[in-house]
Amino acid sequence: MADVTSRYPVGAPCWFDMTVPNRATAVEFYGAVLSWDVDTTEHYGFCRVRGRDVAAVAEPFEGEAPPAQSNWVVYLATDDCAGTLRKVEEHGGRVIREQLADNWGTMAIVEDPTGGIFSLWQAGEHLGSGAFNEPGAPCWNEIATRDVARAVDFFTKVFGYEAEALPDGPFDYTVLKANGEPVAGVYGGQGRVSSGHGAWLTYFATNDTDAASHTAVGNGGRVLGEPEDTPFGRLAILADPFGAHFAVIKLPTGQA
């Protein structure tokens, strides 16, 4: 178990949410696949593991159209949202939604120069995901892009990451580190979505990758990448009933 009780380091993926056409369907699906308990008493429904918020799902407000495509939205931590927005523009990115602030924190939506969309989060009362690296909780995030070099240049300049390209792999992959610790990856496409919010892929830990994949299909989802063993754990890439992509992975013993 890995509870989060302090602010995430700058640049670390710290929160995850999604707007869906029908939240009841999302609650049933993710409850079955990831064992989430979802609070449906408010419009913004917090998804919980052991009572700790790990993500949120919401429906459009009354009168609003549902999204053309639901995607998980990844929030990257910052300690200065306004300053990060300036850096985004200085290094070729675009501000989609200017910052909004309340007691919970300050957020904004931006686009990197290769077309990936993500959000910023400057924590207030809400630090972000309250659990990490345990079944049902997020454990890794990566962006798929057709231009790894440009994406890496942008993210390192905006967030101060250290970048480490993985040598001799079957595809182009660079690990981004904050304070010396890996926090995200930049993946060289390989046919995966590489624009909009869908450019980002969130990994959630699971006790059983094969069972989670089977359960996803049984609850209206799809398997996009069959379960396979990797050096980092047994991995599968799934889609929920709305087409939103995510990954499940059984982490090696001692990491979850």
C-alpha positions in Angstrom: 0.0 0.0 0.0 1.3 3.4 -0.9 -0.6 6.4 0.6 0.1 9.8 -0.7 0.2 12.4 2.1 2.3 15.2 0.6 2.4 17.2 -2.6 3.6 15.3 -5.7 6.9 16.4 -7.2 6.7 18.9 -10.0 5.9 17.1 -13.3 4.6 14.0 -11.7 1.2 12.8 -12.9 -0.9 13.4 -9.8 -4.6 13.2 -10.7 -6.9 11.6 -13.3 -10.5 12.3 -14.3 -12.9 11.8 -17.2 -16.3 13.0 -18.4 -18.5 10.2 -19.6 -21.9 10.0 -21.3 -23.3 7.8 -18.6 -21.7 7.6 -15.2 -23.7 4.6 -14.0 -22.1 2.6 -16.8 -18.6 3.8 -15.8 -19.3 3.0 -12.1 -20.3 -0.6 -13.0 -17.4 -1.1 -15.3 -14.6 0.3 -13.2 -16.1 -1.2 -10.0 -15.8 -4.6 -11.6 -12.4 -4.1 -13.3 -10.5 -2.1 -10.6 -12.7 -2.6 -7.6 -13.4 1.1 -7.2 -16.0 2.5 -4.9 -17.4 5.6 -6.6 -19.1 8.4 -4.8 -22.2 9.3 -6.9 -23.7 11.8 -4.5 -22.0 14.7 -6.3 -21.6 15.6 -9.9 -17.8 15.0 -9.7 -17.7 11.4 -8.6 -14.6 10.5 -6.7 -13.3 6.9 -7.3 -11.8 5.3 -4.2 -9.4 2.6 -3.2 -9.5 1.8 0.6 -11.4 5.1 1.0 -8.7 7.1 -0.7 -9.5 9.2 -3.8 -7.6 7.9 -6.9 -9.5 9.4 -9.8 -12.9 10.9 -10.7 -15.7 10.5 -13.2 -18.4 13.0 -14.1 -21.3 13.3 -16.5 -21.9 16.5 -18.6 -23.9 19.2 -16.8 -27.5 19.3 -17.7 -27.9 20.8 -21.2 -24.3 20.1 -22.1 -23.5 17.6 -24.9 -21.6 14.5 -24.0 -18.0 14.3 -25.2 -17.4 13.0 -28.7 -14.8 10.7 -27.1 -14.2 10.1 -23.5 -10.6 9.9 -22.4 -8.8 9.8 -19.1 -7.3 13.2 -18.4 -3.8 13.3 -16.8 -2.9 16.2 -14.5 0.8 17.0 -14.0 1.8 18.6 -10.8 3.2 22.1 -10.6 4.0 24.4 -7.7 3.3 27.5 -9.9 0.5 27.1 -12.4 0.9 30.6 -13.9 4.6 30.2 -14.3 4.2 26.8 -15.9 1.6 28.2 -18.4 4.2 30.8 -19.5 6.8 28.0 -20.0 4.3 26.0 -22.0 3.9 28.9 -24.5 7.6 29.8 -24.5 8.5 26.2 -25.6 5.9 25.7 -28.4 2.9 24.5 -26.5 -0.6 26.0 -26.3 -2.9 27.0 -23.5 -6.4 25.6 -24.1 -8.0 26.7 -20.8 -6.5 29.4 -18.6 -6.1 28.6 -14.9 -9.1 28.2 -12.6 -8.5 28.3 -8.9 -10.4 27.4 -5.7 -9.6 26.0 -2.3 -9.0 22.6 -3.8 -6.2 23.9 -6.1 -5.4 25.5 -9.4 -5.8 23.8 -12.7 -5.3 24.6 -16.4 -5.5 22.6 -19.7 -2.6 22.8 -22.2 -1.4 21.1 -25.4 2.2 20.1 -26.1 3.8 20.8 -29.5 3.1 17.3 -30.7 -0.6 17.4 -30.0 -0.9 15.7 -26.7 -3.4 17.4 -24.2 -3.0 17.3 -20.5 -3.9 19.3 -17.4 -1.9 21.1 -14.8 -2.6 20.8 -11.1 -1.2 23.1 -8.4 -2.4 21.5 -5.2 -4.4 23.3 -2.5 -6.5 21.1 -0.2 -6.6 18.4 -2.8 -3.1 16.8 -3.3 -4.2 14.5 -6.1 -4.5 10.7 -6.1 -4.3 9.5 -2.5 -2.9 6.1 -3.3 -0.3 4.9 -5.8 1.3 1.6 -6.8 -1.4 -0.7 -5.4 -4.2 -2.6 -6.9 -6.8 -0.2 -8.3 -4.5 2.8 -8.0 -2.5 4.5 -10.7 1.1 3.4 -11.1 2.5 4.8 -14.4 1.7 7.2 -17.2 3.1 7.8 -20.6 2.4 9.9 -23.7 2.5 8.4 -27.2 3.8 10.7 -29.9 5.1 10.6 -33.4 7.9 13.0 -32.5 9.6 11.7 -29.3 12.5 14.2 -29.6 10.3 17.2 -29.7 8.0 16.0 -26.9 11.0 15.2 -24.7 12.5 18.7 -25.4 9.2 20.3 -24.5 8.6 18.4 -21.3 12.1 18.7 -20.0 12.1 22.4 -20.5 8.7 23.0 -19.0 9.0 20.7 -16.0 12.8 20.3 -15.5 12.7 16.6 -15.9 15.8 14.5 -16.4 15.4 12.4 -19.6 16.7 8.9 -20.0 16.3 7.2 -23.4 16.0 3.4 -23.0 18.7 1.7 -25.1 18.3 -1.1 -27.6 14.5 -1.4 -27.2 12.0 -2.5 -29.8 10.6 1.1 -29.9 11.6 4.6 -29.1 11.0 5.2 -25.4 12.3 7.9 -23.0 11.8 7.9 -19.2 11.2 11.3 -17.6 12.5 11.7 -14.0 11.6 14.1 -11.3 14.1 14.4 -8.4 15.9 11.4 -9.9 12.7 9.2 -9.7 10.9 8.0 -12.9 7.5 9.6 -13.1 6.4 9.2 -16.8 7.4 8.1 -20.2 7.4 9.3 -23.8 6.6 6.5 -26.2 7.3 6.5 -29.9 3.8 5.8 -31.1 3.7 2.3 -32.7 0.2 3.1 -34.1 -1.3 4.2 -30.8 -3.3 7.4 -30.5 -1.0 10.4 -30.4 -3.2 13.5 -30.2 -5.5 15.1 -27.7 -6.2 13.7 -24.3 -5.9 10.2 -25.8 -2.2 10.6 -26.3 -1.8 9.9 -22.6 -2.1 6.4 -21.2 -2.6 5.8 -17.5 -1.6 2.4 -16.0 -3.6 1.1 -13.0 -2.2 -1.7 -10.9 -4.1 -4.9 -10.6 -3.8 -8.2 -8.7 -4.5 -10.2 -11.9 -4.0 -8.8 -15.4 -5.7 -11.6 -17.2 -8.8 -11.6 -14.9 -9.1 -7.8 -15.2 -9.0 -8.1 -19.0 -11.7 -10.8 -19.0 -13.8 -8.7 -16.6 -13.4 -5.7 -18.9 -14.8 -7.6 -21.9 -17.6 -9.0 -19.8 -18.7 -5.5 -18.8 -18.7 -3.9 -22.2 -15.0 -3.0 -22.7 -12.4 -4.2 -25.1 -8.9 -5.6 -25.0 -6.6 -3.5 -27.2 -3.4 -5.2 -26.2 -3.5 -8.8 -24.9 -2.0 -9.6 -21.6 1.8 -10.1 -21.9 4.7 -10.4 -19.6 7.1 -7.4 -19.6 10.2 -6.6 -17.5 7.9 -4.3 -15.5 5.0 -6.7 -14.9 2.2 -8.5 -16.7 0.5 -5.8 -18.8 -2.7 -5.4 -20.9 -4.2 -2.4 -22.6 -7.9 -2.0 -22.4 -10.8 0.3 -23.4 -13.8 1.0 -21.4 -17.4 1.0 -22.8 -16.9 4.6 -24.0 -13.6 3.8 -25.8 -11.3 5.4 -23.2 -7.9 3.7 -23.2 -6.1 2.6 -20.0 -3.6 -0.1 -19.0 -3.7 -2.6 -16.2 -0.5 -4.2 -14.9 0.4 -6.7 -12.2 3.5 -5.2 -10.6 6.4 -7.4 -9.5 6.2 -8.6 -5.9 7.4 -5.8 -3.6 6.2 -3.0 -5.9 2.5 -3.2 -5.1 
